[in-house]
């Protein structure tokens, strides 16, 4: 049982290496390093007109933005998204 717990703990800790968060213009993106892509995670602090870039730079590498979370802008003051 202890070995199983240790294995699950180490597996869970290792998962954090594959995804990172980066904020650009008050919008938070999750970078999926293993997939080589990014998605909009949260944009509650964004307001007015917002242009979502086609790529986000993290550690000197560009990651294509492939999706937007279902409730990413739920509490924002956006008037338009491009």
Secondary structure, 3 states (H helix, E strand, C coil): CHHHHHHHHHHHHHHHHHEEEEEECCEEEEEECCCCEEEEEECCCCEEEECCCCEEEECCEEEEEEEECCCCCCCCEEEEEC
